[in-house]
Amino acid sequence: MASIAMLKEEGLEPVCFEKTDRPGGTWFYREEIIEGVASIMPTTVINHSKEMGAFSTFPPAKEYNNYMRHYEMYQYLMEYWSKYDCFRHVRVNMEVISVKRTDDYNETGRWIVTAKSLITNEISVEVYDGVMVCVGHINRPKMATFPGQEKFKGNITHTHSLKGVNEYKDQVIVIVGTGCSALDAAVDTSSVAKQVYLSTRSGAHVLQRVGPHGYPYDYVLLRRCIFFWFDILPPNVVSWLLESLYLDPQFNHNIYAVKPTHHIFSKDPVINDHITSKLLSGSVKQKPNIQRFTEDGVIFEGDSEVTKADAVIMATGYTWKFPFLEEGIIVEEEAKISLYKCVFPINLKHPTLAVIGFVLPFGPGFPIGELQCRWATQVLAGKYNLPSKREMIKDINDRYKKNIARYAPSEKMSIRVDYIKYCDDIASQFGAKPNFFKIFLTDPRLFIHLIFGPSLPYQYRLQGPHSWDGAREAIMTSKARMLWPITKRNFDECDENVLVKIFKKVLRLVFY
């Protein structure tokens, strides 16, 4: 989405190949399942709040809900595209078959892009000065396998294909996994199923969208003053503090069947608002990993008896794949993916190909993708150079070593990033990271918002290429836009007296 606008911002002429009949990617809901295209459920709600995941020059309207449903998210994206006249650059129903270097690549850095019309089957072959790969990594489902699985007579599917729950009415369902998709599937199917079992090897810490004082959780947690502690304390200590002070009072994970084996900052964040009540009511029951399948059910680890089941839904993640890319561009060696700062392949002579959105952040993905696009555009325009291959390899190795020490094992270890630190890192590559010392001296009120308030995407438009005059105002008014759909009045009217706030905090210490 952001790539077209960023290329236009730099005065370049973009062409976007869209495999489906409409732009919008994940957020245009489709009943059909298309290979290589991300899929959502009818009930999908975004996991980041509107202000935290906004485009840096396009604050969402105050009327938008904080956690937009998929069609609201799509509408916001279309408004953004309309403002920046992006639609005319999109070729729909076009599947990219191959992207490979031209014969004169060593001199020019150019690429041959071959695409096929899904309407006429006509093949087009064109040469481009640069390529941005924006397909993400959650579009090719990965199915787990268990002993005896071929014997099971019920239906086995993946959450990628889950478009409704009516077919599960009065059935017993086993859901494998404990990520966001697994919990969404468990909550949705439990509304019609006879019983839902949630099978997990390692458990998970679950964040609810509603944070302290009814604010969005990311609006409260993703602040520099909080993540500053990562620079002082070990990640496990920071995780323990968050779990003890924030999560456990809402939902103590230690009291449930499968305790989390890793701290919250050591795995992908899991977000769901309803799983706790489903567990308490018993409509969803947590179970350990599947030991093996039988004809009419499964045997969970630690059990000797069969748990009968009518269907199994795999929520076992996605595998990354770029089938159209020339071999050798993105290489994985010893579980390390050869992308400098998760964007530029290090094996290319010219930095004229960038991979956008191929990250696993603890935080919203849109601002990260936009910053990647802005950086890539600056590099494609020849305004910024990449370091030597040796330095890029060192950067990849350093990130990998830190992630190995911190995270649970994963084949995507190389692309795990912390939201604020990574955004700062990318923004600093092209001069868009805020100058906090200067802001402290010249605009103390803004400085306080940047350090102690939510880490908003607008901050990366305060300076640098294509800075935006409205960035400061967008930062200072974000709370009003966040509260509007809830209160329908000025947020100043919602604030309590400071003494009342202090008194309530003291009471909380006494009663829980």
N, C-alpha and C positions, 0 to 999 in steps of 0.2 A: 504493500500500500504506500509506504513512505518513499519507496525507491523512485517512483515516477516524479513525485513532487520535489524530491531532493535534486534529481538530475535536472529538472526544469529550473530549479532555483539557481543552478550553476550555469544555465544557458545552454545545456546540452539537449539533444533531441532523443527522447527515450522511445523504445518500442517494447510493449509488454505482451508476452504470449500467455494467454489464459486458457487452460485446458477445458474448463467448463463453459457454459453459455452465459455466465454472468461474472463480473469481478466481485471481489469480496472474500474470496478464499473460504476459510472456515466458517465465517459468520453469515454466509448465505445458506440458510437451511435447505437441505435436499433430502428427500425420502430415499433416493437411489444411492447406492454405494459405488463410488468410482475409485478405481485403483490409483493410488498415488495422490489422492485428494483427501484432505482432513475431513473428519465427519463429527457432527455433534448430535445430541439428542434433542427432542422437542422441548425439553424442560431446561436446557442448558442456560446457565447464568455465568457471566464472567467472574473470574476469581480475583480480579483486582478492581478497586474502586475507580470511578470515572476520573477523578482528579489525578490519581497516581499513574494511570495508564494513558493520559491524554497526549495528543500531539502537541509539540512544544510551542506551536504558534496558533493553536486552535482549541482553546478551552471549551469543554462541553457546556451546553446550555444548562442553566441552573435547574431547569425543569426535568432534566434527565435524572433517572434514578441512579443512586450511587453504584449499585451493582446491576448493570444493565442486562436485561434478557437478550438472547441472541439477536432478535429482530431490532431491538433498540441499538445494539452495538453496530449492526449493519447499517442502520439509518445514520448513525454518527459518522461512520466511515464514508458513506456516500456523500454526506454534506461536506466532508473534508475534501473528497475528490472533486466535487463540483466547484468548490471555492478555488481550487488550484488547476481546474480545467484538465483533469487527468484522463477522462473517459476516452477522449479522441486518440489517445496513445495505446489503447488496449485492443488487441486482436483476440476475440473470443473464439471458443471451439477450436483452438490451435494447440496441438500437442507437440512439444519439443522432442524430437527424436535423438538429435545429437548436437553436442557442442564440442568442437575441436579446433585446435590451432590451425591457422592458415599456413600455407607453404612458406610464406615470407614472415611468419610470426617473429622470428629472431630479430628481424629488422623493424617490424611494425607493431608487434604485440596484438595483432588483430585475430578475430575468431570467426569461424564458419558456423552458423546456426541453421540447422535443418529442422523444419517443422512440418507437420501434416494437418491439414484441415479435417476435422472430424465430421464435417458435413459433406464435403466433396471428395475427400481422400486425396486432394491435390497436395503435392509436395512443394515446399518453397525452400530455397537455399540462398541465404544472404550473409554478407560479411559485415561484422560490427567491430567498432574500435574497443569496446569493452562489454563485459557481461556481468550481471548481478544474478546470482542464483538465490531465489526467494521461496523455495518450496518447504522449508522447515524440516522437522524431523518427527512429526507425530501423524504420519499419513500412511505408513505401511505396518499394519498390525503384526505383532509377534505372538505366536501361540505357544503356550507351555505344553509339555508332554509329560505324562505320568504312566507308570506301569499299569497295564491292563486297559488303557484308555480306548483301544480299538474295540473292546468288548461292550462298552457302554451303549445301550440301545436308545438313550435319550438324545436330545439335541445339544450340541456343543457349538457355541458361537463366541465372538469377540465383541467387546463393548463398541468397537468401531462400527459394528453393524446394528447396534441397538437403536431402534427408531420408535419403539412403543412398547408398552408392557401388557397389553390386553391378552396376548398369546400366553402369558404366564399366569393367568387367572386360576386360582385354586391349586397351583402347582407348588412343588418343593424345589427350590432353586439353590444351587451352589455357585457362589461368585468367588473367583480365584483372583486375589490381589488385594491391595489395601491403599492404592493411590486414589486420586480425585475421581477418576472414572469408576473405580470399583465401588466407592462409597455412594456416588450418584446412582449407580445401577442398583445397589442394595436398597437405597431409600425409595427409588421409584418403583421397583418391582415389588417391594414389601407392601405397597398400597393395595395390591391385588392378589399377591401370592399367598398360599397357605403358610409357608415358612421360607425364610431366606437364611442361608448359612454363608457367612463371610470367612473365607479361608485365607489365612496369611501366614507366611513363614516368620516374619519379623515384627509384625505390629507397626504402629505408626502414631506419631503425635498429631492430633487433629486441631487445626485452627478453625475457629468460627468466623464468618464474615463480620459479625457484630462484635466490635471491640469495646473497650471501656467507654462509659457514658453514652453508649449507643452509636459511637463513631465507627466508621469502617476500620477493621483491624490494621490494614496496611497504612492507613492515614495516621494511625497512632504509633505503630512499631517502626516503620521505615523512616527513621530520623537519624541525622548525623550524630546527635548527642548520645544515641543508644548504640549505634554501630561503631562509635569511637572506641567502645570497650574491646572490640576485636583487636585493636592495635595494642592493647595493654594486657589483656587476659587471654589465656588459651580458649579456642572455640568451644571446647566441652564445658568450660566454666561458664561462659556466656550462655550456652544452651541450657545448662542446669538452672541458671538464674531465671531465664525466661520461662522454663517449664515450671519451676517452683512458685514464682511470683505471679505469673500470668495464666498459664494453661491449667495447672492442677486445681486451682480454685473453681474453674469452670467444669473441668472434666479430668478427674484423676485417672490417668491411664493405667496405673498400677493395680487398680481393683478389677480390671477386666481380664478375660481368659488368656489373651496373648499380649504380654507386655512388650512395649517397643524395645528392640535390641540396640537401637542407635539413638543418639540425641537428635533434637529437632533440626539443628543446623548441620546434620551429617547425612540427611536424606532429602529427597524432593519434598517441598511443603505439601501437606494434605489439607484440603479445605472443604469443609462440609458443615452445614448448619443443623442438620436433622438426625445425624447418625446416633447421637447420644440418646435421644428420646426413643429411637427405634431399638437400641440395645436395652434400654431400661424396660421397654414394654415387651421385649422378647420376640418381636416380629422379625428382628434380625439377631442372629446368634453368632458370636465370633468363635471361629474354630482354627486349630493349627493347620499346618500344611497337609495336603492330600498324600496319604501313603500309597494308595492305589485305587484304581477304578474296579467296579464289578459291573455286571450286566444292568443292574437296576439302581446303582448308586455309587457311593465312594466310602472308603475307610480312611478316616483322618488319623494322623499320627497320634499315638497314645491310646487309640480306640481298638477294640477287638471286634466290634459289631459293625455291620454295614449301616451307613446312614443313607436311606433310600432317597433318590432324587429323580425329578422328571427332566431337568435341564441343567446345564452348566454354562456359565458365562465367564469367559476369560477376560480379565482386566490386567493383562500381563505385559502391557507396554507396547513399544514400537521399535522397529529396527531402522537404522538410517541407511539410505541408499540414494545414489544419484545415477540412475541407469543411463542417462543421456550424456553424461560427462565422459570425455576422453579418458582412457585408462591412464593412471599415474598422476592425475592432477591432485586428487585428495587421497592421501595414503594413510593407512593406519598401521603403525609398527609398534609392537609391544603395548597395544591398547592406547597408544598416543596418536591422536588425529592431527595431521600435519597442517594445521591452520594457525597462522599468527594472530594472536588475540581473537581466535575463533572466527576470523574473517578471511584472511588472505592465505591461499596455498603457498607454501614456502618453496615448492619445487619449480616454480615458474620464473622465467627470465624477466618477464614484464608483469607488473602488478595490475593487470587489466581484467582480472576476474576476481570477484568477491562473493563470498557466501554470507547471506544475511539471515539472521534469526536462528542460526544453528547453535543455540546456547541453552543451558538449563539454569535459569536464574532463581535465586530466592528473592522474588519480587516480580513486578509486572514486566512483560516482554516487549510491549510496544515501544516504550521510550528507548530501550536498548536497541531494538531494530532500527529506530529512526536515527540514533546516534551512529550506528554502524553504516547506515546509508549516507549520512552526511560525511563521515570520514572517507568512505569508499569513493564518493563523488569527488571529493577534494583530491584524492590520489589519482583517480581517472583523469581529472582535469590537469594533472601535472603540477599541482600547487604544493603537494607534500610527497615526500619520498619515504619508502620503507627502509628500515635498517638493513644491515648485511644479513645474509642467510644465517651466519653463525649466531648473531644476536637474536634472530627470530627463533632459532632452535632452542637457544637458552631460555627464552621466554616461555616456550611451550613446555620445556622440561621442568622449569621452576613451578609453573601452575600445576603440572601433573603431580609433582612430588608433594606439594602442599595439599592437593586434593586427595591423594592416596592416604596421607596421614590423617585426614579429617573425615572423609566420606565413606559410606558403605560401599562395598565393591560394585562396580558398574562398568559396562563397556563404553559408556559416555563420560568417563572420568575427566577427559581433557576439556570438556565444554561446560563444566560446572563453574558458575561465577556468582559472586556476591553483588547484589544489585547496585548499591551506592558506589562501592569501590570500582566495579567494572565500568559503570557509567563515567565516573571521573577519569578513569584510565583512557577510555576511548575519546572522551571530550578533550583531554589534554593533548591528544595526537594532532589536533587541528586548531588548538587555541580557544576552545569553547568552554573549558572548565572555569567556573567563577574564580575571580581573584579575591579570596576571602579577606586577606589583609587590607586590600584597598577598600573593599566594601565596609569593613569594620571602621575604617577611618572616615569614610565619606557618607555612609548610610547605615548607622547603627541599627535602625529599626528593621531594615531588610536583612542585615546580618543575623539578628536574633531569629527571624523567620527561617533563614537558611540553615542555621545550626540546630535550633530547638524545635522547629516546625517540621512538617512532613517534607521529605525530599522529592520535590515536584519536578517534572520534566522542563518546566518553563525556565528554570535556573540556567539551563544550557543555551539560552538565547540572550543572556545578559551581555555577553561579549563574544568576540570571535566572528568568523565568517557568517554573514547573513543574520546578525543579531536582530532582535525584534524589540521595537520600542514599547510594546505592550507587555513584555515579560515581567517586569516588576509589578505592574498592576495585577497581572494574572496570579502571581504568587500571593500578594497581599489580600486578594479577594477570594481565594480558593475556599476558605472556610464557609463563606456565605453561600457559595454554589453547592458545597457539600451538604449543608444543612437545609437548603431550600426545599427539596422534594419531601423532606420529613416534616418540617415545621410550617412551611408556607408563610414565613415571616422573617424579619431581620434577625440575624443570629445574635445580635447584642441582647435581644429580649429573652434569649434562651439561657444566658449565662447566670449562674447563681452567685450570690454574694461570696466573697473570698472566705469570710469567717465561717459561713455555712459549709463550704467545701472542706475546710480544715476539720470542723466538728464531725462531719460524716466520715472522714478518713480515720479519725480516732475511734469512732464507733465500730468501724470495720475491723480494726485491730482487736477490739474487745470481743466481738461476736463471731468472727471467723478468721 
